Amino acid sequence: MAELDLLRFVAALAVVAFHYLVAYASVWGDRPAELFPALAPIAGLGILGVELFFIISGFVILMTVWGRGLGGFARSRLVRLYPAYWLSLASVAALYGLTGAKALDPKLSPGDYLVNATMFQRLFKITDASGVYWSLWAELRFYLLIAILVIIGVTYGRVLIFAGVWLAAALGATLLDNDLLNEIVMPDYAPYFIAGMALYLIHKHGNAWLPWLYVAAGYALSLPSALDRVHRRVDAAGFKNMPVTDISVIITITLVFALMALAALGVLRLKPSKTLTALGGITYPLYLFHGVVAVALIPVLTGHLPPWATATTTVLAAILLSYLVHSFAERPIQRLLKPRRPPQTTTAPVVQAEKASVP
């Protein structure tokens, strides 16, 4: 589904825009929203790019587990998640350990970096080495919940039951406000994963009222969640530095759900191409590495280039680095880690490699 490649890249680029043009004050040495006043209200909405990732993840992960056992699912996620993540973690450690960079420094000990290498650092209350790693903890918990479904067996009816139970648990967690329950069922992010799963059922099996009910419920629950996340940012930075309105958040979330619904129904359909495949491939490295690129380049360029040229150069550098990481590091490592298949003795149709759902 080439359209998902494009949507994933757009989501990553939205996060980059949010960080570069609104959030990274310590990197710029100034408030980015004041440097880019015309773009800040739109770039600020890039904070919701992760929400688009989560819906795509619900869609794609359900697609990849259909007909697959627990071992195959676990292996595919390990091979997909960790190589680029480890490279990203090494780049963060090198940036702050070998240079005088201070902006966004997590101030971690070597032991903290080692715990970060597991991707379970939040379980041990250890700071993320990079700010973007928070979403990977949500993805991991989603995978653990999906593993339960895989053990039970993935069928249309069981997915509906699983999604319904999870939705009810998320509602209950919201009402009870229990920390442990919140950590497990993720009431703030569950609506996106559940909506993505329901949209895949619609894509695979056609229209039915119950999957659409889950999509509608996910949309209804996502609005207060998205508004609360944006409000926390506005409260922390001030509206001048995070000029995002409630109506723009509602419009953005509505657009996200609408685009995914159109993709599920086959209305939004793009012809596969090498360009879209490449954009989909570099999405995860771009998400992981753009912070390192910003810290390394922006303070150097600001003394020589105007802000718009500095931001443009840094975005292009982040995209180029992501392509190099994907092509010459991530993919070769993944090929080494994947189990070797015996040669086929019968003619079979070529099956396209699965697309990753992670940012």
Secondary structure, DSSP 8 states (H G I E B T S, - for coil): -HHHHHHHHHHHHHHHHHIIIII-HHHHTS-HHHHSTTTHHHHGGGGGHHHHHHHHHHHHHHHHHTT--HHHHHHHHHHHHHHHHHHHHHHHHHHHHHS---TT-----HHHHHHHTTT-GGGGT---SSGGGHHHHHHHHHHHHHHHHHHH---HHHHHHHHHHHHHHHHHHHHH--HHHHHHH-TTTHHHHHHHHHHHHHHHH---HHHHHHHHHHHHHHHHHHHHHHHHHHHHH-TTTS---HHHHHHHHHHHHHHHHHHHHTSS-----HHHHHHHHHHHHHHHHHHHHHHHHHHHHTTTS-HHHHHHHHHHHHHHHHHHHIIIIIHHHHHHHS-------S-------------
